[in-house]
Amino acid sequence: MCLGIPGQITEITNREHKLAMVNIGGVKRQINIACIVDEQHPPEKCIGDWVLVHVGFAMNRINEQEAAETLQLLQEIAQSYT
């Protein structure tokens, strides 16, 4: 089983290498967006998109509500361990 964490793309850092900055719960990190870009959705159109991030790659786009629900569930899981 793998875990994708929701994050929002805030900027494109390297268009040629398909790299972007993503905000995951207030933490910003660089990710690869090669799996979610194509001719109809080039890198510059990804800014603001919510994506599932797994091992530094945006695996697919999700809507904002799905992202919020997933983040809430992850917070509840984390709180159950404290």
C-alpha positions, -999 to +999 in steps of 0.1 A: +000+000+000+012+035-008+002+068+007-005+099-013-005+132+007-026+161-007-007+193-015-014+224-035+010+235-063+022+270-056+048+276-084+066+260-112+103+259-103+117+243-135+095+239-165+120+219-185+125+193-158+088+195-147+095+205-112+071+225-090+068+238-054+039+222-034+024+233-001+016+203+021+000+214+054+022+246+055+054+228+045+067+236+010+088+212-010+098+206-046+081+178-064+081+163-099+049+169-119+057+149-150+029+124-143+002+151-144+012+173-173+004+169-210-004+191-240-038+200-226-025+208-191+010+222-194+031+230-162+020+267-160-017+255-157-008+234-127-004+263-103-033+261-078-040+225-085-044+200-057-025+168-062-017+136-044+021+135-037+039+102-033+077+100-028+082+134-044+059+129-074+025+144-081+006+112-090-028+127-099-050+158-095-077+159-069-104+185-061-101+208-031-128+190-011-112+156-015-079+172-004-095+188+027-112+155+037-080+135+033-059+160+053-085+159+080-084+121+082-046+122+083-048+147+112-072+125+131-049+095+126-019+115+138-038+127+169-048+091+178-010+083+183-004+112+207 
